[in-house]
């Protein structure tokens, strides 16, 4: 179905012994709409085998040749074995350096700090964790911007932070 829509699937890997992570939400009727209840998660519990991770890194590097951007969504949770592992964390910066026209942006719920030298996209809670700021309480946007710019300067890469209804911040290492 994806190929029929023009998606190149030639680099997709199939590992019959490894389940695809699935996040299912149980919904129940509530009047005219639905209310979310519990969530059922199915995910692999073992990290990728070394040969599989190596093959993944080779495919990633080959796919980036001639590409304009690499977007990494690392939504694996602590203790759960996702596809984005330590090799990808390290390889992202190497690809960004080796391919000067490649923009690399990483989005990760729990491991943004492992993506060195590439642009990151935290939400406000993730930004606060990276900045070692209190998890709750009102922090003025101006203070988040100043701290985000310092973080961008230390990382050598742009920080794009989403702040829900308060908007977004773009903290650049060049203008910080």
DODO-524439 format. One line per field, with one value per atom (N, C-alpha, C): residue number from 1; y, x, z; residue in one letter; atom name. Coordinates in Angstrom, 2 decimals, decimal comma. Each point is the difference from the previous one (the first is absolute). Example, Ala and Ser with C-alpha at 12.3 -4.5 7.8 and 13.67 -1.06 7.14 Angstrom:
REM residues 2
resi [1;1;1;2;2;2]
c2 [-5,69;1,19;1,20;1,05;1,19;1,09]
c1 [13,19;-0,89;0,90;-0,35;0,82;-0,77]
c3 [7,80;0,00;0,00;-0,72;0,06;0,73]
resn [A;A;A;S;S;S]
name [N;CA;C;N;CA;C]
REM end
This chain:
REM residues 176
resi [1;1;1;2;2;2;3;3;3;4;4;4;5;5;5;6;6;6;7;7;7;8;8;8;9;9;9;10;10;10;11;11;11;12;12;12;13;13;13;14;14;14;15;15;15;16;16;16;17;17;17;18;18;18;19;19;19;20;20;20;21;21;21;22;22;22;23;23;23;24;24;24;25;25;25;26;26;26;27;27;27;28;28;28;29;29;29;30;30;30;31;31;31;32;32;32;33;33;33;34;34;34;35;35;35;36;36;36;37;37;37;38;38;38;39;39;39;40;40;40;41;41;41;42;42;42;43;43;43;44;44;44;45;45;45;46;46;46;47;47;47;48;48;48;49;49;49;50;50;50;51;51;51;52;52;52;53;53;53;54;54;54;55;55;55;56;56;56;57;57;57;58;58;58;59;59;59;60;60;60;61;61;61;62;62;62;63;63;63;64;64;64;65;65;65;66;66;66;67;67;67;68;68;68;69;69;69;70;70;70;71;71;71;72;72;72;73;73;73;74;74;74;75;75;75;76;76;76;77;77;77;78;78;78;79;79;79;80;80;80;81;81;81;82;82;82;83;83;83;84;84;84;85;85;85;86;86;86;87;87;87;88;88;88;89;89;89;90;90;90;91;91;91;92;92;92;93;93;93;94;94;94;95;95;95;96;96;96;97;97;97;98;98;98;99;99;99;100;100;100;101;101;101;102;102;102;103;103;103;104;104;104;105;105;105;106;106;106;107;107;107;108;108;108;109;109;109;110;110;110;111;111;111;112;112;112;113;113;113;114;114;114;115;115;115;116;116;116;117;117;117;118;118;118;119;119;119;120;120;120;121;121;121;122;122;122;123;123;123;124;124;124;125;125;125;126;126;126;127;127;127;128;128;128;129;129;129;130;130;130;131;131;131;132;132;132;133;133;133;134;134;134;135;135;135;136;136;136;137;137;137;138;138;138;139;139;139;140;140;140;141;141;141;142;142;142;143;143;143;144;144;144;145;145;145;146;146;146;147;147;147;148;148;148;149;149;149;150;150;150;151;151;151;152;152;152;153;153;153;154;154;154;155;155;155;156;156;156;157;157;157;158;158;158;159;159;159;160;160;160;161;161;161;162;162;162;163;163;163;164;164;164;165;165;165;166;166;166;167;167;167;168;168;168;169;169;169;170;170;170;171;171;171;172;172;172;173;173;173;174;174;174;175;175;175;176;176;176]
c2 [-1,19;1,19;1,26;-0,01;1,19;0,20;-1,07;0,11;0,55;-0,34;0,52;1,52;0,53;1,44;0,69;-0,74;0,58;-0,06;-0,75;-0,11;-1,08;0,36;-0,96;-0,90;-1,25;-0,96;-0,93;0,31;-0,91;-0,17;0,94;-0,09;-0,51;-0,31;-0,52;-1,37;-0,21;-1,28;-0,77;-1,29;-0,87;-1,00;-0,02;-0,93;-0,80;-1,18;-0,77;-0,29;-0,08;-0,32;1,22;1,18;1,23;0,67;0,15;0,65;1,49;0,53;1,44;0,61;1,06;0,63;0,48;-0,27;0,42;0,65;1,15;0,70;0,15;-0,70;-0,02;0,70;0,83;0,67;-0,60;-0,32;-0,52;1,21;0,02;1,10;-0,52;0,84;-0,38;1,16;-0,33;1,07;0,87;1,28;0,95;1,06;-0,18;0,91;-0,09;1,13;0,08;-0,24;-0,16;-0,17;-1,24;-0,05;-1,13;0,51;-0,83;0,34;-1,03;0,50;-0,90;-0,66;-1,29;-0,76;-0,43;-1,24;-0,54;-0,10;-0,17;-0,20;-1,35;-0,71;-1,31;0,12;-0,24;0,11;-1,38;-0,25;-1,22;0,45;-0,47;0,47;-1,08;0,05;-0,96;0,31;-1,03;0,18;-0,23;-0,36;-0,20;1,04;0,49;0,94;-0,70;0,80;-0,56;-0,77;-1,08;-0,74;0,89;-0,19;0,83;0,04;-1,14;-0,03;0,76;-0,05;0,74;1,49;0,40;1,42;0,53;-0,80;0,40;0,19;-0,95;0,10;1,25;0,27;1,18;1,27;0,06;1,19;0,16;-1,10;0,06;0,50;-0,49;0,44;1,48;0,40;1,39;0,92;-0,35;0,81;0,06;-1,13;-0,03;0,83;-0,07;0,76;1,50;0,41;1,43;0,63;-0,83;0,54;0,71;1,28;0,76;0,47;-0,37;0,44;1,41;0,68;1,35;-0,03;-1,03;-0,04;-1,43;-0,18;-1,25;0,34;-0,54;0,22;-1,29;0,07;-1,19;0,13;-0,93;-0,05;-1,17;0,31;-1,01;-0,04;-0,77;-0,06;-1,26;-0,69;-1,13;0,50;-0,79;0,40;-0,74;0,53;-0,59;-1,47;-0,84;-1,42;-0,76;0,71;-0,65;0,12;-1,06;-0,05;0,50;1,24;0,55;-0,20;0,60;-0,11;1,03;1,14;1,06;-0,30;-0,48;-0,35;0,90;-0,40;0,84;0,25;-0,96;0,21;1,13;0,09;1,08;1,33;0,01;1,25;0,55;-0,86;0,43;0,31;-0,83;0,13;1,27;0,47;1,20;1,19;0,21;1,12;-0,22;-1,22;-0,29;0,27;-0,39;0,26;1,50;0,72;1,44;0,69;-0,47;0,58;-0,39;-1,26;-0,50;0,52;0,19;0,45;1,41;0,99;1,39;0,51;-0,57;0,45;-0,71;-0,91;-0,79;0,68;0,29;0,52;-1,21;-0,13;-1,12;0,57;-0,52;0,43;-1,23;-0,01;-1,13;0,41;-0,90;0,18;-1,27;0,14;-1,17;0,34;-0,90;0,23;0,01;-0,92;-0,16;0,12;0,01;-0,08;1,13;1,17;1,12;0,34;-0,14;0,33;-0,88;-1,15;-0,89;0,40;0,91;0,47;1,25;-0,18;1,13;0,55;1,32;0,62;0,02;-0,32;0,08;0,80;0,58;0,74;-0,94;0,53;-0,81;0,74;-0,77;0,57;-0,49;0,60;-0,38;0,74;-0,60;0,77;0,69;0,71;0,77;-0,89;-1,11;-0,89;-0,57;-0,40;-0,55;1,08;1,23;1,11;0,26;0,02;0,22;-1,08;-1,26;-1,08;0,24;0,36;0,26;1,16;0,99;1,20;-0,13;-1,16;-0,24;1,08;0,34;0,97;-0,76;0,64;-0,67;-0,54;-1,18;-0,64;0,70;0,68;0,69;1,45;0,75;1,42;0,83;1,25;0,89;0,54;-0,21;0,60;0,91;1,28;0,92;-0,46;0,24;-0,39;0,63;1,22;0,68;-0,77;-0,56;-0,79;-1,30;-0,64;-1,23;0,31;1,13;0,38;0,21;0,72;0,25;-1,31;-0,86;-1,29;-0,89;0,04;-0,77;0,45;1,31;0,51;-0,44;-0,02;-0,49;-1,48;-0,77;-1,42;-0,18;0,79;-0,08;0,32;1,00;0,37;-1,13;-0,59;-1,10;-1,23;-0,28;-1,17;0,24;1,28;0,32;-0,31;0,01;-0,31;0,66;0,24;0,68;-0,85;0,68;-0,62;0,61;-0,84;0,40;-0,52;0,88;-0,46;0,40;-0,97;0,29;0,21;1,03;0,38;-0,04;-0,92;-0,15;1,34;0,43;1,23;1,25;-0,11;1,17;0,20;-0,90;0,18;-0,90;0,50;-0,76;0,92;-0,60;0,73;-0,57;0,85;-0,43;0,61;-0,86;0,43;-0,46;0,95;-0,31;0,21;-0,91;0,14;1,23;0,38;1,15;1,32;0,07;1,28;0,01;-1,12;-0,06;0,87]
c1 [0,82;-0,82;0,87;1,09;0,85;0,70;0,47;0,68;-0,94;-1,28;-0,99;-0,13;0,37;-0,06;1,34;0,95;1,29;1,04;-0,24;0,96;1,02;1,28;1,07;0,15;-0,35;0,05;1,21;0,93;1,11;0,92;0,00;0,89;-0,71;-1,27;-0,71;0,55;0,17;0,51;-1,15;-0,05;-0,99;0,71;-0,36;0,58;-1,15;-0,28;-1,15;0,01;1,19;0,08;-0,19;-0,14;-0,10;-1,36;-0,80;-1,31;0,15;-0,90;-0,06;-0,67;0,58;-0,65;-1,40;-0,94;-1,39;-0,48;-0,61;-0,56;-1,50;-0,79;-1,44;-0,70;-0,98;-0,79;-1,40;-0,44;-1,35;-0,93;-1,04;-0,96;-1,35;-0,73;-1,37;-0,92;-1,21;-0,94;-0,32;-0,08;-0,38;-0,87;-1,30;-0,92;0,15;0,25;0,16;1,44;0,92;1,41;0,58;1,32;0,71;0,94;0,23;0,93;1,13;1,24;1,16;0,08;0,28;0,17;1,45;0,22;1,35;0,69;1,31;0,80;0,68;0,01;0,66;1,18;1,20;1,22;0,59;0,36;0,70;1,32;1,11;1,30;1,05;1,07;1,09;0,71;0,51;0,69;1,50;0,48;1,44;0,53;1,21;0,59;0,24;0,20;0,33;1,30;0,09;1,26;1,03;1,28;1,07;0,01;-0,18;0,03;-1,18;-1,15;-1,18;0,22;0,53;0,26;1,05;1,02;1,02;-0,62;-0,84;-0,68;-0,89;-0,69;-0,85;0,83;1,18;0,86;0,53;0,32;0,46;-1,12;-1,21;-1,15;-0,31;0,12;-0,24;0,99;1,27;1,02;-0,24;-0,33;-0,27;-1,23;-1,03;-1,23;0,23;0,98;0,26;0,80;0,67;0,74;-0,99;0,19;-0,87;-1,29;-0,23;-1,20;0,19;-1,08;0,04;-0,12;-0,72;-0,24;-0,11;0,36;-0,18;-0,76;-1,20;-0,82;-0,01;0,43;0,08;-1,03;-0,94;-1,00;0,34;0,53;0,43;-1,01;-1,06;-1,04;0,06;1,13;0,18;0,00;-0,56;-0,06;1,07;0,34;1,05;-0,30;0,99;-0,15;-0,66;-0,41;-0,64;0,95;0,16;1,01;-0,58;0,27;-0,45;1,03;-0,25;0,90;1,12;-0,27;1,01;0,86;1,21;0,90;1,21;0,99;1,18;0,74;-0,01;0,68;-0,66;-1,32;-0,70;0,26;0,04;0,30;1,35;1,00;1,34;0,05;-0,64;0,06;-0,70;-1,00;-0,72;0,95;0,84;0,95;1,04;0,46;1,00;-0,58;-1,24;-0,64;-0,17;-0,39;-0,19;1,31;1,11;1,31;0,49;-0,15;0,51;-0,78;-1,29;-0,86;-0,46;0,75;-0,24;-1,38;-0,64;-1,33;-1,12;0,34;-1,00;-0,37;-1,28;-0,52;-0,47;0,49;-0,40;-0,77;-1,20;-0,86;-0,45;0,25;-0,38;-1,12;-0,96;-1,10;-0,04;0,11;0,05;-0,67;-0,82;-0,70;0,96;0,97;0,85;1,50;0,43;1,44;0,54;-0,59;0,49;1,45;0,40;1,37;1,04;-0,41;0,95;0,26;-0,80;0,19;0,86;1,30;0,94;0,23;0,12;0,40;-1,06;-1,25;-1,09;-1,14;-0,84;-1,16;-0,94;-0,63;-0,94;-1,33;-1,07;-1,34;-0,66;0,34;-0,68;-1,33;-0,92;-1,14;0,43;-0,90;0,43;0,50;-0,67;0,43;1,39;0,23;1,31;1,08;-0,35;0,95;0,38;-0,99;0,28;0,93;-0,22;0,90;1,42;0,15;1,33;0,69;-0,78;0,54;0,09;-0,45;-0,02;-0,81;-1,14;-0,93;-1,12;-0,72;-1,12;-1,01;-0,54;-0,95;-1,35;-0,34;-1,29;0,21;-1,05;0,07;0,21;-0,40;0,08;1,42;0,56;1,29;-0,27;0,32;-0,27;0,68;-0,67;0,53;1,38;0,18;1,28;1,14;-0,28;1,01;0,29;-1,05;0,21;0,81;-0,28;0,74;1,47;0,29;1,40;0,72;-0,64;0,62;0,12;-1,00;0,04;1,12;0,25;1,09;1,35;0,11;1,24;0,19;-1,07;0,06;0,42;-0,57;0,36;1,48;0,49;1,42;0,90;-0,34;0,80;-0,04;-1,14;-0,17;0,54;0,10;0,43;-1,07;-1,26;-1,09;-1,29;-0,90;-1,25;-0,92;-0,72;-1,02;-1,34;-0,91;-1,36;-0,90;-0,49;-0,80;-1,45;-0,90;-1,43;-0,51;-0,82;-0,49;-1,52;-0,61;-1,47;-0,64;-0,97;-0,73;0,86;1,20;0,88;0,86;-0,12;0,72;1,21;1,04;1,21;1,21;1,15;1,27;0,94;0,76;1,09;1,26;0,84;1,22;1,18;0,67;1,09;1,34;0,93;1,36;0,67;-0,31;0,63;-0,45;-1,28;-0,51;-0,08;0,39;-0,12;1,03]
c3 [0,00;0,00;0,00;0,75;0,05;-1,34;-0,61;-1,30;-1,06;0,09;-0,94;0,13;1,14;0,25;-0,24;-0,58;-0,35;1,11;1,06;1,09;-0,34;0,12;-0,25;1,22;-0,14;1,11;-0,10;-0,88;-0,25;1,22;0,92;1,17;1,25;-0,10;1,17;0,37;1,29;0,50;0,63;-0,26;0,61;0,88;1,26;0,97;0,61;-0,55;0,47;1,50;0,60;1,43;0,89;-0,61;0,78;-0,26;1,04;-0,21;-0,26;-0,78;-0,21;1,22;0,57;1,16;-0,38;0,89;-0,21;1,29;-0,13;1,13;-0,25;0,77;-0,21;1,17;-0,32;1,02;0,02;1,19;0,18;0,13;-0,82;0,02;0,45;0,73;0,36;-0,35;-0,41;-0,36;1,21;-0,27;1,04;-0,65;0,09;-0,66;-1,50;-0,63;-1,45;-0,45;0,93;-0,36;0,68;0,06;0,59;1,07;1,02;1,07;-0,02;0,08;0,04;1,37;-0,02;1,23;0,07;0,26;0,13;-1,36;0,07;-1,21;0,11;-1,11;-0,07;-0,95;0,52;-0,80;-0,26;-1,25;-0,37;-0,61;0,54;-0,47;0,23;-0,79;0,21;1,31;0,62;1,28;-0,08;-1,20;-0,19;-0,97;0,23;-0,97;-1,33;-1,02;-1,31;0,09;-0,73;-0,08;-0,69;0,33;-0,55;-1,51;-0,65;-1,47;-0,59;0,66;-0,48;0,18;1,16;0,23;-0,97;-0,31;-0,97;-1,39;-0,40;-1,30;-0,04;1,10;0,09;-0,18;0,62;-0,12;-1,43;-0,64;-1,40;-0,91;0,21;-0,79;0,27;1,24;0,35;-0,70;0,03;-0,68;-1,50;-0,61;-1,44;-0,34;0,83;-0,26;0,11;0,82;0,20;-1,14;-0,81;-1,15;-0,92;-0,20;-0,87;0,65;1,26;0,70;0,54;0,23;0,58;1,52;0,51;1,43;0,50;1,26;0,72;1,27;0,14;1,18;0,80;1,26;0,84;1,11;0,03;1,06;0,90;1,17;0,97;1,13;-0,21;1,02;0,84;-0,04;0,89;1,43;0,88;1,39;0,80;1,14;0,84;0,25;-0,22;0,25;-1,13;-1,05;-1,14;-1,17;-0,74;-1,06;-1,32;-0,35;-1,26;-1,09;-1,14;-1,15;0,09;0,60;0,11;1,23;-0,25;1,09;0,04;0,77;0,19;-1,31;-0,91;-1,29;-0,78;0,04;-0,70;0,68;1,33;0,71;-0,46;-0,10;-0,41;-1,49;-0,80;-1,46;-0,49;0,72;-0,43;-0,13;1,00;-0,05;-1,09;-0,16;-1,03;-1,39;-0,23;-1,30;-0,23;1,05;-0,11;-0,36;0,56;-0,28;-1,39;-0,36;-1,28;-1,20;0,17;-1,10;0,30;-0,47;0,38;-0,38;-1,01;-0,41;0,75;0,89;0,72;1,31;0,17;1,26;0,81;1,23;0,86;1,19;0,20;1,10;0,78;1,30;0,85;0,95;0,15;0,93;0,85;1,29;0,88;1,32;0,48;1,26;1,18;0,00;1,18;-0,25;-1,27;-0,25;-0,89;0,08;-0,82;0,30;1,24;0,39;-0,66;-0,54;-0,67;-1,45;-0,53;-1,38;0,04;-0,04;0,04;-1,40;-0,11;-1,26;-1,09;0,34;-0,98;0,62;-0,85;0,48;0,75;1,04;0,78;0,12;0,27;0,12;1,29;1,14;1,23;0,16;0,75;0,47;1,29;0,65;1,17;1,14;0,26;1,07;-0,29;-1,25;-0,39;0,08;-0,41;0,08;1,46;0,86;1,42;0,55;-0,39;0,45;-0,49;-1,28;-0,56;0,70;0,41;0,63;1,52;0,52;1,44;0,72;-0,59;0,59;0,69;0,91;0,67;-1,01;0,29;-0,92;0,00;1,07;0,05;0,42;-0,10;0,33;-1,25;0,09;-1,15;-0,16;-1,15;-0,36;-1,18;0,12;-1,11;-1,30;-1,12;-1,30;-0,23;0,46;-0,18;0,69;1,18;0,72;-0,72;-0,54;-0,78;-1,25;-0,64;-1,21;0,33;1,05;0,38;0,32;0,77;0,34;-1,24;-0,88;-1,24;-0,92;-0,05;-0,82;0,56;1,32;0,62;-0,32;0,05;-0,34;-1,46;-0,90;-1,43;-0,20;0,70;-0,12;0,51;1,15;0,54;-0,90;-0,62;-0,87;-1,40;-0,38;-1,36;-1,04;0,41;-0,92;0,48;-0,93;0,29;0,87;0,88;0,84;-0,41;-0,48;-0,34;1,11;0,86;1,15;-0,18;0,19;-0,06;1,42;0,17;1,32;0,07;-0,73;-0,03;-0,35;0,80;-0,32;0,12;0,59;0,12;-1,25;-0,98;-1,26;-0,12;-0,63;-0,23;0,07;0,26;0,05;-1,05;-0,64;-0,87;0,59;0,55;0,67;-0,84;-0,62;-0,92;0,67;-0,27;0,53;-0,56;-1,23;-0,65;0,60;0,43;0,52;1,52;0,61;1,46;0,67]
resn [X;X;X;X;X;X;X;X;X;X;X;X;X;X;X;X;X;X;X;X;X;X;X;X;X;X;X;X;X;X;X;X;X;X;X;X;X;X;X;X;X;X;X;X;X;X;X;X;X;X;X;X;X;X;X;X;X;X;X;X;X;X;X;X;X;X;X;X;X;X;X;X;X;X;X;X;X;X;X;X;X;X;X;X;X;X;X;X;X;X;X;X;X;X;X;X;X;X;X;X;X;X;X;X;X;X;X;X;X;X;X;X;X;X;X;X;X;X;X;X;X;X;X;X;X;X;X;X;X;X;X;X;X;X;X;X;X;X;X;X;X;X;X;X;X;X;X;X;X;X;X;X;X;X;X;X;X;X;X;X;X;X;X;X;X;X;X;X;X;X;X;X;X;X;X;X;X;X;X;X;X;X;X;X;X;X;X;X;X;X;X;X;X;X;X;X;X;X;X;X;X;X;X;X;X;X;X;X;X;X;X;X;X;X;X;X;X;X;X;X;X;X;X;X;X;X;X;X;X;X;X;X;X;X;X;X;X;X;X;X;X;X;X;X;X;X;X;X;X;X;X;X;X;X;X;X;X;X;X;X;X;X;X;X;X;X;X;X;X;X;X;X;X;X;X;X;X;X;X;X;X;X;X;X;X;X;X;X;X;X;X;X;X;X;X;X;X;X;X;X;X;X;X;X;X;X;X;X;X;X;X;X;X;X;X;X;X;X;X;X;X;X;X;X;X;X;X;X;X;X;X;X;X;X;X;X;X;X;X;X;X;X;X;X;X;X;X;X;X;X;X;X;X;X;X;X;X;X;X;X;X;X;X;X;X;X;X;X;X;X;X;X;X;X;X;X;X;X;X;X;X;X;X;X;X;X;X;X;X;X;X;X;X;X;X;X;X;X;X;X;X;X;X;X;X;X;X;X;X;X;X;X;X;X;X;X;X;X;X;X;X;X;X;X;X;X;X;X;X;X;X;X;X;X;X;X;X;X;X;X;X;X;X;X;X;X;X;X;X;X;X;X;X;X;X;X;X;X;X;X;X;X;X;X;X;X;X;X;X;X;X;X;X;X;X;X;X;X;X;X;X;X;X;X;X;X;X;X;X;X;X;X;X;X;X;X;X;X;X;X;X;X;X;X;X;X;X;X;X;X;X;X;X;X;X;X;X;X;X;X;X;X;X;X;X;X;X;X]
name [N;CA;C;N;CA;C;N;CA;C;N;CA;C;N;CA;C;N;CA;C;N;CA;C;N;CA;C;N;CA;C;N;CA;C;N;CA;C;N;CA;C;N;CA;C;N;CA;C;N;CA;C;N;CA;C;N;CA;C;N;CA;C;N;CA;C;N;CA;C;N;CA;C;N;CA;C;N;CA;C;N;CA;C;N;CA;C;N;CA;C;N;CA;C;N;CA;C;N;CA;C;N;CA;C;N;CA;C;N;CA;C;N;CA;C;N;CA;C;N;CA;C;N;CA;C;N;CA;C;N;CA;C;N;CA;C;N;CA;C;N;CA;C;N;CA;C;N;CA;C;N;CA;C;N;CA;C;N;CA;C;N;CA;C;N;CA;C;N;CA;C;N;CA;C;N;CA;C;N;CA;C;N;CA;C;N;CA;C;N;CA;C;N;CA;C;N;CA;C;N;CA;C;N;CA;C;N;CA;C;N;CA;C;N;CA;C;N;CA;C;N;CA;C;N;CA;C;N;CA;C;N;CA;C;N;CA;C;N;CA;C;N;CA;C;N;CA;C;N;CA;C;N;CA;C;N;CA;C;N;CA;C;N;CA;C;N;CA;C;N;CA;C;N;CA;C;N;CA;C;N;CA;C;N;CA;C;N;CA;C;N;CA;C;N;CA;C;N;CA;C;N;CA;C;N;CA;C;N;CA;C;N;CA;C;N;CA;C;N;CA;C;N;CA;C;N;CA;C;N;CA;C;N;CA;C;N;CA;C;N;CA;C;N;CA;C;N;CA;C;N;CA;C;N;CA;C;N;CA;C;N;CA;C;N;CA;C;N;CA;C;N;CA;C;N;CA;C;N;CA;C;N;CA;C;N;CA;C;N;CA;C;N;CA;C;N;CA;C;N;CA;C;N;CA;C;N;CA;C;N;CA;C;N;CA;C;N;CA;C;N;CA;C;N;CA;C;N;CA;C;N;CA;C;N;CA;C;N;CA;C;N;CA;C;N;CA;C;N;CA;C;N;CA;C;N;CA;C;N;CA;C;N;CA;C;N;CA;C;N;CA;C;N;CA;C;N;CA;C;N;CA;C;N;CA;C;N;CA;C;N;CA;C;N;CA;C;N;CA;C;N;CA;C;N;CA;C;N;CA;C;N;CA;C;N;CA;C;N;CA;C;N;CA;C;N;CA;C;N;CA;C;N;CA;C;N;CA;C;N;CA;C;N;CA;C;N;CA;C;N;CA;C;N;CA;C;N;CA;C;N;CA;C;N;CA;C;N;CA;C;N;CA;C;N;CA;C;N;CA;C;N;CA;C;N;CA;C;N;CA;C;N;CA;C;N;CA;C;N;CA;C;N;CA;C;N;CA;C;N;CA;C;N;CA;C]
REM end
